[in-house]
């Protein structure tokens, strides 16, 4: 299958990466989001399937010649990007559902024949998660040629651990003209791989590769994120023998082959935390349907400490906050089960309008305070000290034109707009469309004045 054979909304046009991502969901790369703040949120928001779970799950389709069916797939530009990459490897697709907020989509992926083991730069550069095809391709085909991904606004995220792990599994790996070239013509062999630091991507890539390796593989200091556990759950349904997920040591006993399966994607804990924080900054009372307090763990504890009320319901949980109720709090990002780096920018928007001072320390990625100057344009009082930000809450933010620099920074500006007086316009929302499914529709349904301003065609 080629990208042109994909269902229409999983097909990218041949344009720039940012524009192509927008075309995938029918939106222009220069769209803006306009927010008029001061409206409390009331109602319910259905949480989508997790993007960070869906991407490795799609890559797992390369491990079998049978069909892997995923349900609850979010309608996002990153999903489209990986679909296009998988299509050029030969993966066939069929799809049910139009990405409705209530249900998500069902996508069936069939890699009956992998006729191309090269992941080219023009596709990989659009999304770092594209590197997740490396392990499955080497494991099943005995070879892979995967472009190194391009740069990232929130700092370098090298693939060294992926490469070293494959070498420990017996692959010959080298770099040539910007490509990782890996060969294991006699197959991979189980090994003990101890990560020097926690890496979600390396854990996922090597866990998938180990499923078809000979013997036992132990991944020590492995990532414990729910998305890793969700991938393991799917791989087990495909016939893999995996234990230890949710701990720092994952054991994989290799199989000769995997088979097809059906799997429902776990709810998106980052989207869950984002909308809970939206209620905090705007005020109101919203039920987050399809999520759970257990899914967000330390985030729920942090939000309660900041003054939000969270209560479990039969369909998810309810979050409420009254004006003047927010209190400053100190937060440090850490690997799971600590506070996630992907909610750091949103948390900064929240405490910008809290009573008192807060300190946010970023320990995962460098350059992840690029939203600070934009929040400051809206009146936030933030001072940076290396990897920490001191935020002194202000009574009111002021609407302003601002520019998104990355995915999570973009949504933090939307949250700030909900708390601001006047009008806020957020540019470069193609960042937003990579990770949030129909955000403006979900917020508008709860009473926010949020709309997408289409770019002129």
Secondary structure as the mmCIF struct_conf table of DSSP 4:
data_model
#
loop_
_struct_conf.conf_type_id
_struct_conf.id
_struct_conf.beg_label_comp_id
_struct_conf.beg_label_asym_id
_struct_conf.beg_label_seq_id
_struct_conf.end_label_comp_id
_struct_conf.end_label_asym_id
_struct_conf.end_label_seq_id
HELX_RH_3T_P HELX_RH_3T_P1 UNK A 3 UNK A 5
BEND BEND1 UNK A 6 UNK A 6
HELX_RH_3T_P HELX_RH_3T_P2 UNK A 8 UNK A 10
BEND BEND2 UNK A 14 UNK A 15
HELX_RH_AL_P HELX_RH_AL_P1 UNK A 17 UNK A 24
TURN_TY1_P TURN_TY1_P1 UNK A 25 UNK A 26
TURN_TY1_P TURN_TY1_P2 UNK A 29 UNK A 30
STRN STRN1 UNK A 32 UNK A 36
STRN STRN2 UNK A 41 UNK A 46
HELX_LH_PP_P HELX_LH_PP_P1 UNK A 47 UNK A 48
STRN STRN3 UNK A 49 UNK A 49
HELX_LH_PP_P HELX_LH_PP_P2 UNK A 50 UNK A 50
HELX_RH_AL_P HELX_RH_AL_P2 UNK A 51 UNK A 59
HELX_RH_3T_P HELX_RH_3T_P3 UNK A 60 UNK A 63
BEND BEND3 UNK A 65 UNK A 66
STRN STRN4 UNK A 67 UNK A 73
HELX_RH_AL_P HELX_RH_AL_P3 UNK A 77 UNK A 89
TURN_TY1_P TURN_TY1_P3 UNK A 90 UNK A 90
STRN STRN5 UNK A 92 UNK A 96
BEND BEND4 UNK A 97 UNK A 97
TURN_TY1_P TURN_TY1_P4 UNK A 101 UNK A 103
STRN STRN6 UNK A 105 UNK A 110
BEND BEND5 UNK A 112 UNK A 112
STRN STRN7 UNK A 118 UNK A 119
HELX_RH_AL_P HELX_RH_AL_P4 UNK A 121 UNK A 124
TURN_TY1_P TURN_TY1_P5 UNK A 125 UNK A 126
HELX_RH_3T_P HELX_RH_3T_P4 UNK A 128 UNK A 132
HELX_RH_AL_P HELX_RH_AL_P5 UNK A 133 UNK A 141
BEND BEND6 UNK A 142 UNK A 142
STRN STRN8 UNK A 143 UNK A 147
HELX_LH_PP_P HELX_LH_PP_P3 UNK A 148 UNK A 149
TURN_TY1_P TURN_TY1_P6 UNK A 153 UNK A 154
HELX_RH_AL_P HELX_RH_AL_P6 UNK A 160 UNK A 168
TURN_TY1_P TURN_TY1_P7 UNK A 169 UNK A 170
STRN STRN9 UNK A 172 UNK A 176
TURN_TY1_P TURN_TY1_P8 UNK A 177 UNK A 178
STRN STRN10 UNK A 179 UNK A 183
TURN_TY1_P TURN_TY1_P9 UNK A 185 UNK A 186
STRN STRN11 UNK A 189 UNK A 189
STRN STRN12 UNK A 192 UNK A 194
BEND BEND7 UNK A 196 UNK A 197
HELX_RH_AL_P HELX_RH_AL_P7 UNK A 200 UNK A 210
TURN_TY1_P TURN_TY1_P10 UNK A 211 UNK A 212
BEND BEND8 UNK A 213 UNK A 213
STRN STRN13 UNK A 214 UNK A 214
BEND BEND9 UNK A 215 UNK A 215
STRN STRN14 UNK A 216 UNK A 220
TURN_TY1_P TURN_TY1_P11 UNK A 221 UNK A 221
HELX_RH_AL_P HELX_RH_AL_P8 UNK A 226 UNK A 237
TURN_TY1_P TURN_TY1_P12 UNK A 238 UNK A 239
STRN STRN15 UNK A 241 UNK A 243
TURN_TY1_P TURN_TY1_P13 UNK A 245 UNK A 246
BEND BEND10 UNK A 247 UNK A 248
STRN STRN16 UNK A 249 UNK A 253
BEND BEND11 UNK A 256 UNK A 256
STRN STRN17 UNK A 261 UNK A 264
HELX_LH_PP_P HELX_LH_PP_P4 UNK A 265 UNK A 266
STRN STRN18 UNK A 267 UNK A 267
HELX_RH_AL_P HELX_RH_AL_P9 UNK A 269 UNK A 282
STRN STRN19 UNK A 284 UNK A 289
TURN_TY1_P TURN_TY1_P14 UNK A 290 UNK A 290
HELX_RH_AL_P HELX_RH_AL_P10 UNK A 293 UNK A 296
TURN_TY1_P TURN_TY1_P15 UNK A 297 UNK A 297
HELX_RH_AL_P HELX_RH_AL_P11 UNK A 298 UNK A 305
TURN_TY1_P TURN_TY1_P16 UNK A 306 UNK A 307
STRN STRN20 UNK A 309 UNK A 312
BEND BEND12 UNK A 314 UNK A 315
STRN STRN21 UNK A 316 UNK A 321
TURN_TY1_P TURN_TY1_P17 UNK A 323 UNK A 324
STRN STRN22 UNK A 327 UNK A 327
STRN STRN23 UNK A 331 UNK A 332
STRN STRN24 UNK A 333 UNK A 333
BEND BEND13 UNK A 335 UNK A 335
TURN_TY1_P TURN_TY1_P18 UNK A 336 UNK A 337
BEND BEND14 UNK A 338 UNK A 338
STRN STRN25 UNK A 339 UNK A 339
HELX_RH_3T_P HELX_RH_3T_P5 UNK A 341 UNK A 343
HELX_RH_AL_P HELX_RH_AL_P12 UNK A 344 UNK A 351
TURN_TY1_P TURN_TY1_P19 UNK A 352 UNK A 353
BEND BEND15 UNK A 354 UNK A 354
STRN STRN26 UNK A 355 UNK A 355
BEND BEND16 UNK A 356 UNK A 356
STRN STRN27 UNK A 357 UNK A 361
BEND BEND17 UNK A 364 UNK A 364
TURN_TY1_P TURN_TY1_P20 UNK A 366 UNK A 371
HELX_RH_AL_P HELX_RH_AL_P13 UNK A 372 UNK A 377
TURN_TY1_P TURN_TY1_P21 UNK A 378 UNK A 379
STRN STRN28 UNK A 381 UNK A 385
TURN_TY1_P TURN_TY1_P22 UNK A 386 UNK A 387
STRN STRN29 UNK A 388 UNK A 392
BEND BEND18 UNK A 395 UNK A 395
STRN STRN30 UNK A 397 UNK A 398
STRN STRN31 UNK A 401 UNK A 403
BEND BEND19 UNK A 406 UNK A 406
HELX_RH_AL_P HELX_RH_AL_P14 UNK A 407 UNK A 419
STRN STRN32 UNK A 420 UNK A 421
BEND BEND20 UNK A 422 UNK A 422
STRN STRN33 UNK A 423 UNK A 427
TURN_TY1_P TURN_TY1_P23 UNK A 429 UNK A 429
HELX_RH_AL_P HELX_RH_AL_P15 UNK A 430 UNK A 433
TURN_TY1_P TURN_TY1_P24 UNK A 434 UNK A 435
TURN_TY1_P TURN_TY1_P25 UNK A 437 UNK A 438
HELX_RH_AL_P HELX_RH_AL_P16 UNK A 439 UNK A 444
TURN_TY1_P TURN_TY1_P26 UNK A 445 UNK A 447
STRN STRN34 UNK A 449 UNK A 453
HELX_LH_PP_P HELX_LH_PP_P5 UNK A 454 UNK A 456
#
